[in-house]
């Protein structure tokens, strides 16, 4: 099962209102638990079954501390007026088209719809990431030549 399929499954389960889903495909077991009313964080278990006949151990859930959630709240309010441009794929983030060229964008750069913001290398293919909004780059959230995940925030853009 591919990562994108797992992410889509998590989104589907969260939107459906189901409390728990267990899925087993070949040697991969996935358990997705959600809560109704957002009283506690969503917990996702992903466990690969051992190849030999050994007793299976269940992974312990990882829960965020309430202090961390409270500390992040003011930052969300500050950045609420900005548009977040996220990574559409998994790969390596590059701010320049090649090592000897200038950066695509810097903080303060005005961008238009369709402007190339960065390149993400995935499986030896370089994918240009274009802006879907017009505005001004407020913050670059990822360092050059860093690995990025699907849906990871890359840039904050002020649309005004």
N, C-alpha and C positions, 0 to 999 in steps of 0.2 A: 504494500500500500504506500502510495506516495505522500509526501508531506502536504501538498496542496489538497489532496483528498481528505486527509485527517483534519486540516484546518476547516475545510468546507463542512465536514461532518460535525465538528464542534459548534460552528455557527448555526447549523441546522437544528441541532439538539437544543441549543440555548434559545433559539427562536420558537421552537415547537412547544415549550413549556413542560416537556417530559423531565422527570426528576433524575432518571438514571438510564443509561444505555450501555449494554455490554456487547462487544463485537469481537469475534475470533476468526481470523483469516490466516490459514496456514500456521505459521509459528508465531504470529503476532496477536496479542490480546490487547484490546483497548476498552477502558471503562471511562465513561464520561458522566460525571455527576453535576447536576445544577441545583440551585435552590430557587424557590419561588419567592419573590418579594425582595431580592437582592440583599438579604440580611447578612450573608457571608459570601466570601469569594468563591468563584467556580473552581472546582478541583478536577484535574484531568490526570488519569493514570495511563501510562504507556509502558507495557512490559513485553519483552520478547521472551517467549518460552524457551527453556533450555533444550538443547538437542537430545541429551541423554535423559533417561527416566529418573530425574532427581526431584525431590520435593520442591514445589514452587513457593517462593516467598513473595509476598505482596509489597509493593513499594509504599512507603509512608507518604501521606499527602503533605505537600509543602504549602503552607499558608502564610500570607503576608501579615506582618505585625500591624496592629491598628495604628501605632505611632507612624509607621511609614506611610500609611494612607493619609493620615492627617497632615503630614509634612508635605506631601505632594499636592494637596488641594490648593494652596495659594498659587503655585506655579501654573496650574491648569487655568485658574482665573485670569492670571496675567496674560497667558498666551491664547485665551479664548477668542480674541479678535483676529488672530492670525490663522491662515490656512496652512495645514500641514501637508507637505508633499511626501508620500510614502513610497517605499520600494515595491515595485510590482513583481520582483523576482528575488531569488536567493543568489548571491554571488559576491564578487569583490567590487567595492565602490572606488571609482577613480574620479577625481575632480578635473583632470586634464585629458585631452585626447591622446597625448603621448608624452613621455618624460621631458622632451625638449620644447613643448608647447605651453602656452599660457593656460591658466585655469578657465573653465567654462564660465563660472560666476563667482563673485565674492560677496561678502556682506555689504549691502547697500546697492548692489547691482539691480537696475530695473529690468524686468523680464516681461516678455509677451507670451501669449499663448503659442505653443509650438517651439519655443526656444529650447535648445539642448542645455540641460542643467548639469549632467554628469554622464558617466558611462558605468555600467555594471557588467563585469565579466562573469559569464556563467558557461561552464563547460567549453572554454576556449573561444566563445563567441562574445563579442563586445556589443552590448545593447545600449543605444543612446536613450537616455531618459529625458523626455520632453515635458515641458511645463503645460499643464492643462488650464492654468490661470495666468492672468496678468497681475503684476504688482512689483514689489520690491523685496529682495531677499533680506530678511531680518536676522536669521541665524542659520548656520550650517551645523547640523547635529551629528555628523559622522566625519571622522578623520579620513584623509586620503589613504587609499590602499587598505582599507579595513573591510572585513567581512560584514555583510548585511543579510538580514533575514527578510522573508516575505512580510510585507506590510509594516516594516520598520520605518519610523519617521526619519526623513533625510534633511528636509529644509522647512523653515518657517517663512511664510510669505505674507507681507502686509498688502492686502488687495486694494487699499485706498490710495 
